Amino acid sequence: MPKMKTKSGAAKRFRVRAGGSVKRSQAFKRHILTKKTTKNKRQLRGTTGVHATNKASVRAMMPYAS
């Protein structure tokens, strides 16, 4: 069997943590920031986990992520 390929877009967007959860960056922080409140922009900093309903599809795109 040939090796399975990792989706390169998913490899750039997601990382698998040591415990097995998948972390991702926050969305909605790129443009049109003037109409967003300071509190909203502050809370969009950093990373968060992938929701449980999407975790299986993300892991399928990254077959070799441990």
Buried (B, 14 or more C-beta within 10 A) or exposed (E): EEEEEEBEEBEEBBBBEEEEEBBBBEEEEEEEEEEEEEEEEEEBEEEEEBEEEEBEEBBEBBEEBE
